[in-house]
Amino acid sequence: MRTRFITLIFLLGFAPLSLFAGNGKRITKIVLDAGHGGKDIGARGKFSMEKDVALDIVLRIGRLIKENMPDVEVVYTRTTDEYPSLVDRHEIANKANADLFISVHINSTADRIERKVVGHKYVKRGRKKVRVPVYSVIRHHEGSRQGTETYVLGLHRNGQKEEAIGEYGETVSDEPGLLNEDDPQTGIIVAQYAQAFLSKSVALGTKIQQQFYNQGRPDYGVKQKGLEVLAGSAMPGVLVECGFINNPEEEEYMNSEKGQKEIANAIYKGIKAFKSDMEK
């Protein structure tokens, strides 16, 4: 399995125990976010749209959690074809006091543009005529890539993450009064929470990618990206790209009963493994 490991530096001076993995803290509420929706269709395949496939998969994940994790409440950012804004999505998670945020998306590759010389012509430049090339623009549809990847928040968006943690301080910590805005140590503690949430996000993403790998799906690992939907949530979170909709084979797979079951099961099993580790 090709997983990109991210080295995290922790400021340990004032770190509360609740920051660290495996301390027995229970995961009791998970937010599931189906990407796009409504007028925002996301990526488009030959016969399907990202917004619909993502929603189908999210609802399947939710059912698996409800059936197999009776101690966990599932909160959806949407259950129909509507468009909550990116801010709405992380605010739903923050106000729900969720322990995890999982956003499901469908990938697509951009077309490759090639300029090819197809001839020449003469153009007048001053008193002279100059021979110049004539180009044809050729668009290559890159529809052969397949596989999965999971994103966690890029470090350059940590400032926004820290703002969310500070705003929802009473929900991110089990220790009342820990994030007191009048305490000079609060800024350090907030930064530690942001780093700890990133570490846990990487752990969750790695568990999910491992399940895809176990199914034989190509694995592009865990990566960082400055995604708004992750930056504004005061909890660990990941964005999972389940496959490439502009690959005809993958589009068929992701729209099939078998494919959606396998994808939902991989994400569910990743959540389950992460939850087990956190609650030890």
VENCOR-V627078 format. One record per helix or strand. SS is the DSSP state (@ for helix, = for strand). FROM is the first residue (numbers start at 1). LEN is the number of residues. If there is no record, write none. Layout:
{{SS:FROM:LEN} {SS:FROM:LEN}}
This chain:
{{@:17:3} {=:29:6} {=:37:1} {=:40:1} {=:44:1} {=:49:1} {@:50:19} {=:73:4} {@:86:10} {=:100:8} {=:112:14} {=:128:13} {=:148:6} {@:155:13} {@:169:4} {@:186:29} {=:219:7} {@:228:4} {=:236:9} {@:248:8} {@:257:22}}
